[in-house]
Amino acid sequence: MIGEKMADHSTSTMSVRDCRIQVMRGGSGSPMLFLHGGGGLGIWLPCMARLAKKFDVIAPEHPGFGASDTPEWLDNIGDLANFYLDFLDQLDLRGVHLVGSSLGGWVAAELAVRNSTRLASLTLVGAAGIHVKDVPQVDTFLSNEQQRIRDLFYDQDLAEAVIASSERPELEDAALKNRMTTAKLSWQPRSHDPNLRKWLHRIKVPTLLLWGANDLLFPQEYAFVYQQLIPESQAVVLPECGHLPQVEKGDEFAAELEAFIDNQKIAA
Amino acid sequence: MKIFNFHLMPYRHADLDAIGKHGTAWVTYSNRDYDPQKGAELYHEYLDQMELADKLGFDGVCLNEHHQTAYGMMPIPGVLAGALARSVKRAKIAVLGRALPLLNNPLTIAEEYAILDNITRGRLIAGFVRGIGAEYHAMGINPAYSQERFAEAHDLIVRAWTEPGPFPYIGKHYQFKYVNPWPRPYQNPHPPIWIPSQGSGSTIRWAAQMRYTYCQTLAPIAAVARFFQMYRDEADKAGYQASPDQLAWSNTIYIAETDEKAIREARPHLEALMNSFLKMPTEMLLPPGYTDSASMKRVRAAKIVGKPQTIEEVVKAGVVMVGSPNTVREKLAEYQDLAGFNNSLTKTQFGTLPDDMARANMAAIAQEILPHFRDRLPQGTRREAAE
């Protein structure tokens, strides 16, 4: 089982300009760049293994997170968006299916607004980046670690399993680093940039808003507001699913993503 | 030793049971519990106490700054300092805020302090703090930029006080085409700068290098002694010998005829401070980025936040001094010699302590403590002992 998982991807370090980052990569086909959320890169997920059968799945660990460098220049989400434009240039990736979860979704939206010439499609998953009025959201910075994990999932048995696996001292440094960078990037204005929504119309690639129906961090109203703001976009809401569909509903998540990308090919 | 009357101005009518159920008196504890009628009375009660401290011979009065909490009603301490600037006739007025990083325009602090310094004809002590973690939740300021903003705001304010304006200031967080505040401070070159901290190594080092007075907040005396020795060591490294005048310890004193009576009387009020007003979750006290990973891990490992404490425990640890005049005199002298400070920032009202008891306590301190310490310097050989 582990050997099989190991075989379908590799983990390596690369430098983009002055910044060394860790990258998981596996599969072949069109490139699919997966941008993680504030919790960090995490593991090579079963859905990534499935998607790697059709795509060249690339999952970098953002600057400021985990094993990647924390560069002096990292101050805001725009810095990460520009960093990933450099990343795409350096790897000379074209026809990229860009997927971003949570804070990574915000980065992806900012990137696509700036320059989508290397993109074939955009998928935002439980994405931060905009603010929707009068939608209650949990304050992840005031919750303790266990509550924070419980709030991520619809399935509370899964939450308990994640809590159990997260309580390992060797993970503490990375977890603190991730929290610190997440605060730096998203504390104020909380998890959004008031300027982003003004320019989302510039995203010219087909866009999927893929959300968990029970997302407590960025509830599904966010998907529908994003849908109104991005011209060629559609929203899909997965039932009985929290903030991380790629973890909680990996198969449905991969299936929706595959169907969305297949439809673009037919349309083309 | 200089003894200051340090006030937190707690909302002492707060519903302690409700705070207990909610888990904290900070940030998310609803201000529905604030009754403006009672609050107005409290402001007058506390300002009257500060004026009494001046008349009783305390060397100064101290205000502080916290936001969105029943713990203290001084989110804008300059307003209270302004109310005292003409009625406190002799004592120093120490503002042990202002939390520089919380301000998007720190030039207003240069202005505010300069006004106070002018009105008091040079009796202002200018505190600069980062604020505790809770303020970053309350004020919507990114804790990950707290240290950068503090450093930049400090530089801006000191330059605004000492360099003839107008001049431009272009920093990362603050930018001004014209820095030229009127008035300039009364004291030359500027009011004494005091740096309160919970004991951060980097803050102690910086304060020692800058020769600013370091104020240790609520801590057991053994820890206080350690932090003050760090300050003296850092001063040595910076090439000078620190004076005990550069060290201030924030404490609490309550005096009654006997130790037993003092403990009995102070207990509910002090335990309300320790266990209700001060209580907050770790996530509130230490938001990510507020301090470095190493300090964060130390605090998490120690699990020190939120443990209920009894008055006996805080007396024994030397966080507070409660007892007969003789006991308190002995303890204060012992602690002064142990830690080597020459400023005591003493809370005489604390927690839910009512006005009559606070005033009686102040009078007792004025009579039984102040005269004995007026000319007292730290004794002993701390330097050698620390080596």
Interface residues (C-beta under 8 A of the other chain):
Chain A: F141 L142 S143 N144 E172 D173 L176 K177 R179 M180 T181 T182 A183 K184 W187 Q188 R190
Chain B: V27 T28 Y136 H137 G140 I141 N142 P143 A144 Y145 P281 T282 E283 M284 P287 P288 G289 S293 M296 K297
